[in-house]
Amino acid sequence: MLSEVLRAKQLANLGLALPSRPVLLVKFHKLLSRLDRLLLRIKLELRISADHFLGFGEGSIDHLDLSSGEPDARALRGRSEPTASQHPAFFDRFFGGPNGPQAPEGMRERSLGSGVIVDPRGYILTNNHVVERADRIRVQLQDEPEGVLHDAKVVGTDQETDLAVIKIDMNKSLPAAKLGNSDSMQIGDWVLAFGSPFGQSGTVTAGIVSYKGRNIVPNRQFQSFIQTDAAINPGNSGGPLVDMQGQVIGINTAILTDTNAYAGVGFALPSNTVVQVYNQLIGPEHRVSRGSIGVTFGAQQNPAIARVYGVSGGVTIQDVVAGSPADQAGLKVGDTITAVDGKEVKTGDDLVSDIASRKPGSKAKLSFVRNGKKEETTVTIADRQKLFATRLGEDEEGNDQEEPKPSKFGLTVRPLTPEIADRLDVPAGKGIIVQDVKPGSFAEDVGLNRGDVILEVNKQPVNSLEDFNRIEASMKSGQDVVFLVRPRGASRQDGTIFLAGTLP
């Protein structure tokens, strides 16, 4: 009761009123009865060697150090997780749930997240970080008995917003949630968070919208969150944040905590962003296409920069990607973009929002200031994912590199470009990166994963595709094969691991 009194006083200071307990209970009960059948629990199976599965137990979660903006060891093996004492302020993405004791050898089953049905045909929204490393995805519907699971397939994912769409095939139409207008939400509005924290399915918590437009991850321009104090814990990832009309106004994605659990600060991706991403992921290409001109700029406007460069507004360019549309149009570091097709640009968010919404191949007229003089140029919009592939940690399709070929190990590998090597903290000229692992292959059996860096095979250095192909060609059935590997997400200080087996 004391917390309710304090909250009432806080809201009163903001000019808001706290509904009475009976009124809230009636509203909450009606919403729960309507929404219960739309919720689900997602269970994943990951084929991982037990020797390399360390640091992940019940309620385990991924960490992102806010000070650097770079994820810590993302690999599910060979690395212990950082603690709160190591990172006094860190961003928690919530994986969670018990390991399945009945799982077969080499397989761990974990209840890693939640989701919500958004289409009667079985389309489900969740987080990309929930499903991105899964070998098998199974869904438990809220209104079905425990143990009744439905296999789901990934329709599409978007790393930029951490969203994923998965689908289950049913012989009946499913109840679906309605996506609301997140822009209409105001600070102080009541919301409900649904999910399966710590594997406890069907959990509902209540709170308010604490803040809108919260940017918590550096260099993630499409992750602007709704902040809420509704209790969110490991296992809530991918579950819906719902308004008092029963509409989904966000997808629960992250928490800020020092204790690996709820601390009153949770984040949900707004539904208006979700809708845009969802519609593209279920489209023919199953990917999100965003425009880009190939420039970077400071996340926060700095008055000193504006004064030195003699501008009163706009976005001052701090880097131009070589060969990008901006480079081809003659834009340079220090130029300040002030308008796109005559529409004023005040902030970096304005510029990104406008350009990202345009189709690759379309043209735009940019107004900019250089050395105090107003100028204009026309750019051809490029595909952001391809332009910034190495920075986004995604594979660039259709590039000029030699097309990778599957190997007898069941691997598809590619060389490490200087940019990727620098980002992965791998010495220049050392190793190759795993692009894909064929299910059921020798590579999968020994524990290799997409994103791993292979440094040696049977004590022989692997510094190029030629090295790898030569060594692989010499291998025969029944021969022992030992890979020296830098696991995906591990730094140079984390070291390397051996992955070994006998070639079938």
N, C-alpha and C positions, 0 to 999 in steps of 0.2 A: 504494500500500500504506500510505503514511503516513496518508492521509486515512481509510482503513479502521480503522487502529489508533486514531486519535483518536476516530472515531465510536464504536468499541467501548468506549473508556474513558468517553465521555460517556453512552452507554446504560447502562453498568455502574453509573455514579453514580445513574442513575434506577431501578436495580433491573431493567434489561432486558438481554436477551441478544442478541448479534448472531449470526445463523446463519452457518455456515461458507460459504465461497465455493462449494464443490461443491453443497451443499444449495440455495443460492439459485439457482444456474445451472439446476439441474434444475427447480425450481419455475417460474422465469421462462420457460424453454423450453416447458414444458407450457402455461402461460398464453398465450404468444404463438401457439402452434399452434391454440389454441381461439378466440382473439379476433381473429385477423388478418382474417377475412372480415366482421367486424362493423363495420370502420372505413371511413371514407371521407374524401375531400377535397372541399371545396366551392369552386367557382369562380363568381365573380360578374362580371356585365357592368354597367357604369354608363355611361349616356349623358351625357357631359360635354364641353362645349366645351374644346378643347385650350388656348385662351387663359386659361381659368379653372382649369386643373388644375395646381396648384402644390404643391410640398412633399411629394408622395407618390411614393415610389419603392419599390424592393424593401425589404421589411421595415418599411414605414411603419406607424405605429401611432397610435391616439388617446391623448391625455394627459388626465389629470384631476389638477389641483393639489390635493393633500391639504389644504393650508392653508385653502382656500376651499370645497372640495367642489363647485365649479361647473366643468363641462366647458369646456375651451378650444374654439377654433373647430372645430365639428364638421363644417362644410361641407367637401365634397371639392374645393372650388375657391376660388381667389381669396385664400387665406390660407396663409402658411407656418406650419409647425408649431413650437411652442416647443421649446427645447433644454433639456438638463439644466442648463446654466448659468443659464437663466432660472428654472427650477423645481428647486431642489436636492433636493426630495423630491417625487416625483410618482408617480402611479398609472398604469400603462400597460395599456391594453386593446389586445390584440394583433391588429391587422390586419397582414397581411404577404404577401409573395410577389411574384414578378416581374410586371411589366406585360406583357400579351400583345403582342408586336411585330406579330402578324398581325391585330390588331384593326382594324376599319374606321375611317374618319374619324369623329372625334367620339365614339369609343367606346374605353374602356380596359377590358381584361380583367385581373383580378387574382385570384390565389388567396388568398382572404381568411380562410380558416378551415378547421376540421375539424368532424366530427360523428360520431354513432354511431347505428346502427340499433337501435331499441328495440321494433319490432313487425314481424312477418313481412310485413305488408301494405305496408311501405315507409315507415313513420313514422320520422322522424329527429330527434334532439335536437341542438341547437346553441345558439349565443348570439344574442340579438336584435341586438347590435351588428355581428354578421357579415352579417346579411341585410337590415337595416332600410332601406338606401338602394339596394338592387339593383333594376335593371330586369329582369335575367334571372339565374336561379340554376340552376347545373348541378352535378351530383354525379358524382364519379368513385369507383367502388367499388374497394376495396383489391385484390380478387382478379380484377379485369378489366384488360385491356391499357390502356396509356396512350393517351389519345385517345378512349376509349369513354366518353361522357358522357350522363347522363340529366337531362332537364329536371325541375326540382323546383318545387313551388308552396308558398307559405307557408300553413300551416294556421292558425297563431295565434302571437302574440307577447305577451310580458309585460315591459314596461319596468322594472317594480319589481324583478324578479329577473334581468333581462337574459337571459331564456330565450326560445327560439323553437322551434317544431315545424314542420318542413317535410316534404313527402311526395313520393316518386317512385312512378310507376305502373309496375309490372312484371308480366309474364305468368307469374311464378313466385313462390313463397314465399321470402322472404329470411331468412337467419340473423339472429337478434336477440339483443342483449345482455340480461342480467338485471340489474335495478336492485337493489342491496343495501341494507342498513340502515346509513346513515351514523352513526347514533347509537351503534352498537356499536363504531365505530372508536376506538382509544385512541392517545394521543400516543406515538410510537415505532413504531407499526405500519407495515409496509412497504407501499408503493403503487407503481403504475406509471402514468406519464402517456403517453397516446397522442396523436398528432396529426401535422400537416404543418408543422413550423417552417420558415420561409423557403422554403416550397414543397416541402420534402423529405418526401414522403408516406411513411407507414408508420414514422415514427420513434417509438421507445420509449425512455423514460428511467425510472430507478428512484430512489426516495427514501423518506422516511418522513413520517408525519403529524407536523408540527412544532407545530401548535396547532389547537384547535377553537373555533368560535364567534368568529372574528376579524371585527370590524366595522371596515371600512376606508374606507367611503364615508359621509360625513356625510349625515344625513337620508334614508338608504336603509334603512328598518327591516326589510326582508325580504331583505337581503343580508348574511347572517352566514356566513362562509366557513370551509372547511377550509384551513389553511395547510400547504404542503408544500415540501420542498427538492428534489423531483424537478424536473429541468430543464424549464422551460416558456419558450417563446420566441414571437415574432411568428409567427402561423400556427397555433398550438396552440388558439386560441379555439374552444370548442365541442367539443373532444375529451374523451374520458372519463378520469377518474382511477379506477383499478381496484385492488381489494384482492387479497390472495393467493389468494382463492377464485375469482377471475375475475369478480367482480361489480362493477358500476359504482357507486362510492360518491360520485362527484362529477362535475361538468362544469367543466373548466378554463376560467377566465374572465379572470384578471388576473395581473399581476406587479408587484412593487415594485422599481424599479431606477433608477439614475442613468445607465445606459448604453444604454437602449432594448433590452436583451437580458437574458438570465438572470443573476440575481444571488443565487440561492439562496432567494428568497422568492416563492412562487407561491400562487395562491388558486383553489379550486374550490368551486362552489356544492354544498352537501350533497345527496345523492340523496333524502333524505326530503323536502326542500323541492321538489326537481325533480319527484317523483312527484305531489305535490299540484297543482303548476302544470300539468304535462303532462295530467293527467286532465281538467282544466277546458278546456285549449286544444283538445283533440280532441273536446270536447263540442259540443252544438248551437250554442252562442253563440260558440265559439272565442275566448273571453276569460276572464280570471280575475276573479271577483267576490269582493271583500273587504269586510267590514263596517267601518264607522267611525262614531264619534259626534261627530267634529268638534272635537277638542281637540288642542292641542300641549303639549309638555312638554320639559324638558331631557333630552338624551341620557344624561347622567351625573347620578346622584344627588348633591346637594350638601347636606352636613350643616347648613350655615348656613341654607339655606331651610327645612329641617325644624325647626330650632330657632326661627326667627322665626315660622313659622306654627303652631308648637305641636303638631307631629305626630312620631311615632316611626317611621313607615313609610308606604308608599303612594306615589302619584304626584301631585305638585302641578301643577295646571294653570297654564300660563303664557299661554295664548291660547285663546279660544273663537271658532270660526268663526260669523259672523253667520248666523242662520237654520238652523243645524245642529241635529241632535238634542239635543246637549248644551245649546245655547242655548235651545231650546224646553222642555227639561226644567228650566231654571233654574240650571244650573251656571254658575259664575263663575270668573274668574281668581283664583287663591289657594286655591280649593277643592282638597282632597287626596282623590283616589279611593283607597279602601282595600279594596274588594271588588266583585266582579261576581257577582250571583246567589249571594251568600254565600261565594264562593271568594276567598280572600285575594289581594290584589294587592301584591306587594313591589316590583316594578320596572316601568319603562316597557315592557320586553320582555314581561312577564307580561300587561300590559293590552292591548298591541297583538296579541299572539298570541291572546288570548281573543276580543276584539272582531272581529278580522279573519276569524276562522274562522266567524263567525255570518252567516246569510243576511240580506241587506237586507230590511227589513220586519219582522223578528223583534224581540222586545222583551227588554230586560234590566234588572234591578234593580241600581242602583249604590248602594253605601254610600260616603259621603264625610264629611270633616270640614271644617266651616266655623267659623272663629273659636273653635276648641276644642270645638265641639259636633258630635256625631255626627248625621248626617241620611241620608235615603234618597230616591231619586227613580227613576222608570222612564223609560227612553229607547227610542225606536224606531230600530233600526240602519239607517244609510244606506249607499249604495254608495260606497265610498271613492274609486273612480276619478272619479265624477261630483262628489263633494263637494270633492275636491282637484284637479280637472282642471287648473287653471292652474298649480298648484304642481308637478304631475307632468309638465307639458309635453305633456299629451295633450288631444285634442279631447273636449269634453263633449257627449255625445249627448242628445237629447231635452230640451235646455234651452229657456228662454223667448226666446232670441234669434231674430231673423228667420232663417228657413232659407236658407242660402246657395244661390245659383243658379249653374250652370255658365255660363261666358262663351264668346264666340266665339273668344277666345284659347285656349280649352281649359283655363281656370283655374276653380277654385272658391276664392273668397276670403271672408274674414269680417273684421269690424272688430276693432281691437285694444282689448280692455278695459284699464282702468287697471292691473289686476294683471298682465296679460300684457305690457303696454308696460313696466312697471317691471322685470319679470323679464328682458325682452329688451334692456333699456337703450335703449329708443326714447323720444324726447321725447313727452310727453303730447299726444294729439290729432294725432299725425303717423302717416301710413301705414296700410296694411291688411296682413293676413297671408295668405299662400297656404296654403289648407287642403288642396288636392288639385290634381294636374296630370294631365290626361288623356293616356294613352300615345299617341304619334304626333301630338300636337297642335303648334300653333305655339309654345305656351308651353314645351313640352318641347324643341322644336328650338332655341330660343334659350338654353335652360339654366336655366329657372326650376325651383325645387324646393319641395316641401312645407316650410313653416317659414320661407321667405324673406319679408322685409318689403318691399313695394313702396311707395316714397316718392313717385315721380313717374312719369308716362307722357308722353313727348314734351314735357318741360319743364313740364308742368302738375302742381301738387301733388295728391296723392291722400291725403286725410285721412279719407275715409269711403267707404262703399259707393256712396253717391250720386255722389261724384266719379268713382269708378272706372267705374260704369255709364254716366255721361254721356260720359266720354272714350271708352270702348269703343264706344258707339253711334255716335260720329262717325267711327270708323275704317272705311276701305273697302279692299277687296282691292287689292293692289299698293302699299299705302301703307307707308312705313317706320315702325316702331314701336321706340322706345327706352325701356326701363325703367331707372329708377334704383333700385337694390336694396341693401338691407342683407342679406347672405347669412345663412342660418340658422347660429346659433351665434356670429356675429361681434359684437363689442362696438362701442360708439360710437367708441372709439379706433381700431378696425380700419378704419373708414371704409365707403365704399359702392363698388359696381361698376356698370357699364353692361352690360345684356344687350339685344341688339338684333337685328332681322331685318325682313324684308319680309313683310307679312301675305299669305298665299296667297289 
